[in-house]
Amino acid sequence: MGILYDDVVIMRPPEKEGDPTVITVNCPDKTGLGCDLCRIILFFGLNIVRGDVSTDGKWCYIVFWVVGKQKTRWSLLKKRMVEACPTCSSASGISYYRTDLQPPKVPDVFLLKFCCHDRKGLLHDVTAVLCELELIITKVKVSTTPDGKVMDLFFITDTRELLQTKKRKDDTIQQLKDVLEDSVLTIDIELVGPEITACAQASSFLPAAITEDNYNLMLPDSARSGTLRSDYVSITMDNLLSPAHTLFQIMCQDHKGLLYDIMRTLKDYNIKISFGRFTTKPRRKCEMDLFIMQADGKKIVDPNKQNSLASRFRMELLRPLRVAIVSRGPDTELLVANPVELSGNGRPLVFYDITLALKMLDVCIFSAEIGRHVIEDREWEVYRILLDEGEGMSVPRNKIEEGVWKMLMGWD
């Protein structure tokens, strides 16, 4: 039989103001399930303050304690989390879970293009609407003309898979018109093929500031001076405590999406978690104990594998994203890069956070693009923002870099 559909994901509201919402997931296991669930929670703007996981490799039980926005659409979050779990079938009108997973469908890509008069914060306001509508931005081409008009091209996919319908398309255009107000000149959404997407490839050249191995030396001052110290990150492995598992212990500084970054790395290494506990403590400190094994069901005993895994985690915990301000001729360019999962998924809400930080800093955007590049044998999603300096930028470069970094890390 299985488990009732409505019992796969259960959400318990806070008992009192300030308490976290408790999300319980009880379903068949699959590779990378924890990563997929954490990514969805991150997409909805929530922070995981505690987590427990237990699985026998066939069935899993996961509990998340989350805090975040007051206007969270909990019913929609539950629906998305249920969809990430193994598929369900119907028996006698009652939905049950089954484990026959189908390969994911390649989503259709749509081109949102509009022309309007420029204003401060415009790009973030548009991005916020797209996020609210669950439209995923895969590529962006934004440019500003000398007469103060902007031509924006957003390549997007629809989480709801409804953008091909007239109602969904019209609703999206209307919500964009509401935020653009009288500044909009033209706006349209159309389905595009791979040949159109290929024509919008980002520039292949990337500055060394975002690609070189010693990038950690170029983090914002707030990170170098102690907010995120390398000597604070502690990673240990123990093969004596458990007869069947390697105990993987992490102590580090918290940041937005920390649990997602950990689960993403384990998923990419094809490492299974049998038991795990994640807790946050005062002053943004986190501790995690994971009982893990390799895909073949064995412990991680090879010193080379241990060192490789520890090194990768140390990098992910210290610099889950790369942020740099560089000179591009006479202009100033902001670069942000985040690693892409082997499954092809990028980190959610990065462009949203970048544009929000710049809006709060009162910094205008002259042009922007999103593209994917291979850096150090890994695929990265790279955001390139050419800043509009106008009469001269009043915000120092280091303040822009630090402000964007703190927004991406979720630090006040």
Disulfide bonds with the S-S distance in Angstrom:
none
